[in-house]
């Protein structure tokens, strides 16, 4: 099976990203919120406006929106936006459940972090729901660590969201490596 991960730039890519983000919202409401009112309404606040304006804050030069395709079919997306000149925040990481177990999330994250590094970011942040254990494990293997909630993480809800941060390891000015700890999932190039 062929997996392709690339920036979502063409209208059809942006439409596919919109559909995936809507799927993410529906999946989260059913499987994480379990049919109850969203435990953190800020996560998907103004979602339709965000989708209508894609790529919006996820567009160049300070952002990136990636789309993963499996055998040509859209199966995942992830994005980042610049919080400031040095810091980016990862948003909208989602892989359709029928594509789970194939390493697509890890591959998307690796590409996204390389894009962030190329854009000059030196601090990477994200927040995730406390029940999303596979996502937390993926982020920790990539080198993210848990950090306390703070104003640096707008809209988080204590006890619901887990905040994570990574500062990439830079070996020389010309070369750096991301802090992946599980090389079997994302080996060095």
Secondary structure as the mmCIF struct_conf table of DSSP 4:
data_model
#
loop_
_struct_conf.conf_type_id
_struct_conf.id
_struct_conf.beg_label_comp_id
_struct_conf.beg_label_asym_id
_struct_conf.beg_label_seq_id
_struct_conf.end_label_comp_id
_struct_conf.end_label_asym_id
_struct_conf.end_label_seq_id
STRN STRN1 UNK A 3 UNK A 7
BEND BEND1 UNK A 10 UNK A 10
HELX_RH_AL_P HELX_RH_AL_P1 UNK A 11 UNK A 31
TURN_TY1_P TURN_TY1_P1 UNK A 32 UNK A 32
BEND BEND2 UNK A 33 UNK A 33
TURN_TY1_P TURN_TY1_P2 UNK A 34 UNK A 35
BEND BEND3 UNK A 36 UNK A 37
HELX_LH_PP_P HELX_LH_PP_P1 UNK A 38 UNK A 38
BEND BEND4 UNK A 39 UNK A 39
HELX_RH_3T_P HELX_RH_3T_P1 UNK A 41 UNK A 44
TURN_TY1_P TURN_TY1_P3 UNK A 45 UNK A 46
HELX_RH_AL_P HELX_RH_AL_P2 UNK A 47 UNK A 52
TURN_TY1_P TURN_TY1_P4 UNK A 53 UNK A 55
HELX_RH_3T_P HELX_RH_3T_P2 UNK A 56 UNK A 58
BEND BEND5 UNK A 59 UNK A 59
TURN_TY1_P TURN_TY1_P5 UNK A 60 UNK A 62
STRN STRN2 UNK A 64 UNK A 70
TURN_TY1_P TURN_TY1_P6 UNK A 71 UNK A 72
STRN STRN3 UNK A 73 UNK A 82
BEND BEND6 UNK A 83 UNK A 86
STRN STRN4 UNK A 87 UNK A 95
HELX_RH_3T_P HELX_RH_3T_P3 UNK A 97 UNK A 99
TURN_TY1_P TURN_TY1_P7 UNK A 100 UNK A 101
BEND BEND7 UNK A 102 UNK A 103
HELX_RH_AL_P HELX_RH_AL_P3 UNK A 104 UNK A 118
TURN_TY1_P TURN_TY1_P8 UNK A 119 UNK A 120
STRN STRN5 UNK A 123 UNK A 129
TURN_TY1_P TURN_TY1_P9 UNK A 130 UNK A 131
HELX_RH_AL_P HELX_RH_AL_P4 UNK A 133 UNK A 142
TURN_TY1_P TURN_TY1_P10 UNK A 143 UNK A 143
STRN STRN6 UNK A 145 UNK A 147
TURN_TY1_P TURN_TY1_P11 UNK A 151 UNK A 152
BEND BEND8 UNK A 153 UNK A 153
TURN_TY1_P TURN_TY1_P12 UNK A 154 UNK A 155
TURN_TY1_P TURN_TY1_P13 UNK A 158 UNK A 160
STRN STRN7 UNK A 161 UNK A 166
STRN STRN8 UNK A 169 UNK A 170
BEND BEND9 UNK A 172 UNK A 174
STRN STRN9 UNK A 176 UNK A 177
BEND BEND10 UNK A 181 UNK A 181
TURN_TY1_P TURN_TY1_P14 UNK A 183 UNK A 185
BEND BEND11 UNK A 186 UNK A 186
#
